[in-house]
Amino acid sequence: MSVNIYVGNLSYEMTENKLNELFSAHGAVTSAKIIMDQYSGNSKGFGFIEMKERNEADNAISDLNGKNILNREMKVNIAKPKTNNWN
């Protein structure tokens, strides 16, 4: 079962390819997505990584959380499931 990882406090210079490379060092990455502002087209400073194996995801989280990449300390943890806040 794949694991969805939240990655916050990203540098605005971070690309999806660079993010994929960082996490691929710890295991198989299924997808890497940086969330973009729909109006400006600029990064919102966070994204999501999907990894195939839980143990590889845990290793990536422990290694990369708080790590300074492109002059920003990344926040890395298991992504919380989406909730419907409209009710």
Secondary structure, DSSP 8 states (H G I E B T S, - for coil): --EEEEEES--TT--HHHHHHHHHTTS-EEEEEEEE-TTT--EEEEEEEEES-HHHHHHHHHHHTT-EETTEE-EEEE------TT-
